[in-house]
Structures are given as structure tokens and as C-alpha cells.
Amino acid sequence: MDREQEEMQFLGLFGIYKESCKIIFTWRKIFTQITLALILPLSFIFLIHMEVSDLLVSKIGLTEVEMDETRFGSPTYNKLAQLASKEWTAYLIFEAAYFTFLLVFSLLSTSAVVYTIACAYTGRAVDFRKVVSVVPRVWKRLMATFLSIFIGLLCYNMVSIIVLIFWAISIGSMDFGIFLLFVLLGLYIVGFVYMTIVWQLACVVSVLEEDCGVKAMIKSRELLRGNMGVAVVIFFKLNTALVLIELAFGMLVIDGESSRLVSRIGYGILCFLLLVTLILFGLVVQAVLYFVCKSYHHENIDKSALSDHLEVYLGEYVPLKSKDVQLEQYHV
């Protein structure tokens, strides 16, 4: 990063995008290595899940259709029931494995990218071996933050379900019931998006500061004050791009004509490369947004202190302490 932190607060949406692209191209060697080692598998897992999941669901659907057309209790029906049970078991095991690998590679990719950008901010040299040695230790802190948001979203969804049940029992049949349902749905989406954005920035906080888990979420919420609008726009832009890639992969590859195998392979490779680029860009944007928020709140990060805390000493990663780099304020 060539910019001083005092200048970061003036970066708008396109300024953040421009700074992110500049960082990627300036440090393209290390980001290429991170992409090949972590983001490439993450993208492959994401897309192959769509293909395999669609295949498994189709098989389950065909089996259940045959069961509906077979007399209940007959030997054929019992065999189909056993087959359906096995297919459902295979599907659930596959989904569990998918979410496990997706989580692991997501957290590893986040920690690697954020650590690299912190090194870029301090101007210190970093190689892939050092990133690989630091990432496993940072990953534990990210897992604590993930568990916090997981429990938070679980409670949030449980409360939402209770509210929905109350709506259905008490006022669902009234004239304004449908209108109220849309209002509740809108509020749910707003809350979900807010919690997701806070969590994403909290991941950066967990890597660069001493806070993790709930404390990182609280710190993230404080940092986002004054920049929530930009964060929301970034969230919707990146997720819209992700949905478009998903739709394109589904229509052109999964549901594509089998006779045009070459075209399906070509579209699959294109979607794969777009997804890899989007994930890398999104992770860099999150880190840049963190520095923008710090600058906006006049929390000057001392580069020498940050560099010292990024140093790997005797194999132990030392997180950035707030008292050293978080609250040294400046005035503009």
C-alpha cells in the first residue's frame, strides 16, 4: 500500500476497488501462490458441489417417484425404500463433507490474504513459506469468530421462526397479514445482511488484532459505523456477482446439452476462473475496507508495531495488540 493511513478514510467505493486491484497486481506473485494453494481448491469445491448435489438430488427424486408408483409394503417397494435411505445418507454425508471443506478453505484463504495485505501495508517482505507457517495459528482465531456468528445466526433464525409461527397462528389470515409478512421478511433480510457484513470484517479484526470471537464482532460493528453504506454496497455487488456465476454454471454446465460436451467444459472453466478471481478480489476488498474504517475513526496503526507483531518468532504468531496499534489517534 502506497497510501498513508490518513488518506484511506477518503477512499469511496471505487477507491477501495482500485486500491484492491493495485495490491493484487503489486504483490501478484504471493497472491498467485495463495490462489493456487487455497482459493483454487475452494472454488473447485464450491462448483463441484453444485454438480454432485444436483446429481444426488435427481437420483433421490427418481427413486421416490418409483416408490409412489409401487404398492406400499411390496418387496419392490421395500427395496426402493432401502435404496432411498442409502441415497439420502450419501447425500447428507456429502453435504457435511462439503461444508467442512468449504469452511476450512474459506478460513485459510481469509487468514492468508489478510496477513499478506498487512505485510504489504508495512512494506515488509513476505514469502509463501512464511504465510503458510502463520496461517494455521491465525485460522484458530478465525474459527472462534466463525463459531460466534454461527451461534448468533442460529439464535437469530430460531427467533425468526418463532415470530413466523406467531404470525401464522394469530394474524396470518387477516387482511394485512400478507403485508406484515413482507415487512417481517424485509426485516429478516436486513438483519441477516447486517450480521454477515459485521462477521466478514470481524474476520479481518481476528487476524490483525488481539480480539477474536464475540469481541471481534463488537469491534467490527464499531469500525463499520460511518461506513456501513459502503460495506452494504460492496456486499451486494460481490454477492450479486457470485449468484450470476452460480446461475451461469447451473444453466450452461449442469443443465447444458450433453451433446455439446466441449462447450460445457469451456463454460465450466470460464465460471471457475471467474469464481477464483471474485473470491480473491472479495478477500482483498475486506482487508482494504478494514484499513478504511480504521482511518475513518482516526485509529492510526503504527507500521513498525504492526510489523513487529506480524513477525513469526519461534514458530508462534503474535496477534496485533490494540494498545499498541489500535487507539493511537490522529486528527485531520
GIDA-V925907 format. One record per residue. N is the residue number from 1. PHI is phi in whole degrees, -180 to 180 (* if undefined). PSI is psi as a letter, one per 20 degrees, with the letter a starting at -180 (none if undefined). NEAR is the number of other ideal C-beta (glycine too) atoms within 10 Angstrom. Layout:
# GIDA-V925907
N:PHI:PSI:NEAR ; N:PHI:PSI:NEAR
This chain:
# GIDA-V925907
1:*:p:20 ; 2:-87:i:10 ; 3:-78:q:16 ; 4:-77:q:10 ; 5:-65:h:19 ; 6:-59:h:13 ; 7:-83:i:14 ; 8:-64:h:23 ; 9:-65:i:17 ; 10:-90:i:12 ; 11:-75:p:21 ; 12:-90:a:11 ; 13:-59:g:14 ; 14:-72:h:8 ; 15:-65:h:16 ; 16:-66:g:23 ; 17:-62:g:17 ; 18:-64:g:13 ; 19:-65:h:21 ; 20:-64:g:21 ; 21:-63:h:13 ; 22:-63:g:16 ; 23:-64:g:22 ; 24:-62:g:20 ; 25:-73:h:9 ; 26:-68:h:13 ; 27:-109:l:17 ; 28:-64:h:11 ; 29:-65:g:10 ; 30:-69:h:21 ; 31:-70:h:22 ; 32:-64:g:14 ; 33:-66:g:17 ; 34:-63:g:24 ; 35:-63:g:22 ; 36:-66:h:12 ; 37:-83:h:17 ; 38:-124:g:26 ; 39:-75:h:25 ; 40:-61:g:19 ; 41:-61:h:17 ; 42:-61:g:21 ; 43:-66:g:24 ; 44:-62:g:15 ; 45:-61:g:18 ; 46:-62:g:22 ; 47:-77:g:20 ; 48:-66:h:13 ; 49:-62:g:17 ; 50:-62:g:15 ; 51:-66:g:14 ; 52:-68:g:14 ; 53:-62:g:15 ; 54:-63:h:13 ; 55:-66:g:13 ; 56:-66:g:17 ; 57:-64:h:12 ; 58:-64:g:10 ; 59:-64:g:15 ; 60:-63:g:16 ; 61:-62:g:12 ; 62:-64:g:12 ; 63:-63:g:18 ; 64:-70:h:15 ; 65:-65:g:11 ; 66:-63:h:15 ; 67:-64:h:17 ; 68:-64:h:10 ; 69:-92:j:10 ; 70:-111:q:16 ; 71:-64:p:8 ; 72:-64:p:9 ; 73:89:i:8 ; 74:-73:r:10 ; 75:-57:g:9 ; 76:-64:g:12 ; 77:-63:g:16 ; 78:-64:g:13 ; 79:-63:g:13 ; 80:-65:h:19 ; 81:-65:g:16 ; 82:-65:g:10 ; 83:-63:g:15 ; 84:-63:h:18 ; 85:-62:g:11 ; 86:-64:g:11 ; 87:-65:g:18 ; 88:-65:h:14 ; 89:-63:g:10 ; 90:-62:h:13 ; 91:-65:g:17 ; 92:-66:h:11 ; 93:-64:g:10 ; 94:-62:g:15 ; 95:-64:g:14 ; 96:-64:g:10 ; 97:-64:h:12 ; 98:-61:g:16 ; 99:-66:h:12 ; 100:-65:g:11 ; 101:-67:h:16 ; 102:-63:g:15 ; 103:-64:g:14 ; 104:-61:g:16 ; 105:-71:h:21 ; 106:-65:g:20 ; 107:-69:h:22 ; 108:-64:g:22 ; 109:-64:g:24 ; 110:-62:g:27 ; 111:-64:h:27 ; 112:-66:g:27 ; 113:-68:g:29 ; 114:-65:g:24 ; 115:-62:g:22 ; 116:-64:g:25 ; 117:-68:h:27 ; 118:-63:h:25 ; 119:-65:h:21 ; 120:-64:h:21 ; 121:-64:h:22 ; 122:-84:i:20 ; 123:77:j:10 ; 124:-96:q:16 ; 125:-69:q:8 ; 126:-145:p:18 ; 127:-121:r:11 ; 128:-66:h:16 ; 129:-62:g:9 ; 130:-66:g:18 ; 131:-61:g:22 ; 132:-63:h:15 ; 133:-73:h:12 ; 134:-87:h:23 ; 135:-53:g:25 ; 136:-59:h:11 ; 137:-76:h:15 ; 138:-69:h:24 ; 139:-59:h:19 ; 140:-64:h:13 ; 141:-69:h:23 ; 142:-66:h:25 ; 143:-63:h:17 ; 144:-62:g:15 ; 145:-67:h:26 ; 146:-63:g:21 ; 147:-62:h:13 ; 148:-64:g:20 ; 149:-71:h:21 ; 150:-63:g:13 ; 151:-66:g:12 ; 152:-62:g:15 ; 153:-69:h:15 ; 154:-63:g:10 ; 155:-65:h:10 ; 156:-62:g:15 ; 157:-70:h:12 ; 158:-64:g:10 ; 159:-63:h:12 ; 160:-63:g:16 ; 161:-65:g:10 ; 162:-62:g:10 ; 163:-63:g:13 ; 164:-65:g:15 ; 165:-63:g:11 ; 166:-61:g:11 ; 167:-63:g:15 ; 168:-65:h:12 ; 169:-77:g:9 ; 170:-95:g:10 ; 171:-129:j:13 ; 172:-62:h:14 ; 173:-90:i:8 ; 174:-77:r:11 ; 175:-61:g:7 ; 176:-91:j:9 ; 177:-62:g:13 ; 178:-65:g:10 ; 179:-61:g:10 ; 180:-64:h:13 ; 181:-62:g:15 ; 182:-65:h:9 ; 183:-64:g:11 ; 184:-63:g:14 ; 185:-63:g:12 ; 186:-63:g:10 ; 187:-64:h:12 ; 188:-63:g:16 ; 189:-63:g:10 ; 190:-60:g:11 ; 191:-63:g:14 ; 192:-64:g:14 ; 193:-63:g:15 ; 194:-60:g:16 ; 195:-65:h:16 ; 196:-66:g:13 ; 197:-65:g:20 ; 198:-60:g:23 ; 199:-63:g:19 ; 200:-62:g:23 ; 201:-71:h:23 ; 202:-63:h:30 ; 203:-63:g:27 ; 204:-67:g:28 ; 205:-60:g:30 ; 206:-64:h:32 ; 207:-81:g:30 ; 208:-98:i:26 ; 209:-126:r:24 ; 210:-79:i:20 ; 211:-87:q:23 ; 212:-148:r:25 ; 213:67:c:19 ; 214:-63:h:16 ; 215:-62:h:18 ; 216:-66:h:27 ; 217:-65:g:22 ; 218:-65:g:15 ; 219:-62:g:21 ; 220:-62:g:24 ; 221:-61:h:16 ; 222:-66:g:13 ; 223:-67:h:24 ; 224:-75:i:24 ; 225:-62:p:10 ; 226:95:i:11 ; 227:-127:j:20 ; 228:-63:h:16 ; 229:-60:g:10 ; 230:-64:g:19 ; 231:-62:g:25 ; 232:-65:g:15 ; 233:-62:g:13 ; 234:-61:g:21 ; 235:-58:g:17 ; 236:-71:h:11 ; 237:-65:g:14 ; 238:-67:g:17 ; 239:-74:h:14 ; 240:-65:g:10 ; 241:-61:h:16 ; 242:-63:g:16 ; 243:-64:h:10 ; 244:-64:g:13 ; 245:-64:g:21 ; 246:-60:g:15 ; 247:-63:g:11 ; 248:-63:g:15 ; 249:-65:h:23 ; 250:-66:g:16 ; 251:-77:h:11 ; 252:-91:h:18 ; 253:-112:g:21 ; 254:-69:g:15 ; 255:-98:j:10 ; 256:-69:r:17 ; 257:-67:p:9 ; 258:-63:h:6 ; 259:-72:i:8 ; 260:-107:l:12 ; 261:-62:g:10 ; 262:-63:g:8 ; 263:-65:g:13 ; 264:-63:g:17 ; 265:-64:g:12 ; 266:-63:g:13 ; 267:-64:h:17 ; 268:-63:g:19 ; 269:-64:g:11 ; 270:-63:g:15 ; 271:-63:h:22 ; 272:-63:g:19 ; 273:-67:h:13 ; 274:-64:h:17 ; 275:-67:g:22 ; 276:-59:g:18 ; 277:-63:g:16 ; 278:-64:g:18 ; 279:-64:g:24 ; 280:-61:g:23 ; 281:-62:g:16 ; 282:-63:g:21 ; 283:-67:h:27 ; 284:-67:g:25 ; 285:-61:g:22 ; 286:-59:g:23 ; 287:-67:g:26 ; 288:-64:h:26 ; 289:-61:h:25 ; 290:-59:g:27 ; 291:-68:h:24 ; 292:-65:g:24 ; 293:-65:g:25 ; 294:-61:g:21 ; 295:-67:h:23 ; 296:-61:h:18 ; 297:-92:j:18 ; 298:58:k:15 ; 299:-101:n:19 ; 300:-77:p:17 ; 301:-93:o:22 ; 302:-73:p:14 ; 303:-66:h:17 ; 304:-68:g:11 ; 305:-67:g:17 ; 306:-63:g:18 ; 307:-62:g:15 ; 308:-62:g:16 ; 309:-77:i:20 ; 310:-82:i:22 ; 311:-69:p:12 ; 312:-92:o:13 ; 313:-120:o:9 ; 314:55:k:4 ; 315:77:j:8 ; 316:-119:p:9 ; 317:-83:p:21 ; 318:-107:o:13 ; 319:-69:q:18 ; 320:-68:p:20 ; 321:-92:p:13 ; 322:-63:h:15 ; 323:-68:h:9 ; 324:-89:h:17 ; 325:-131:i:22 ; 326:-97:h:22 ; 327:-119:j:11 ; 328:-80:n:13 ; 329:-95:q:9 ; 330:-128:r:10 ; 331:-126:p:5 ; 332:-122:none:8
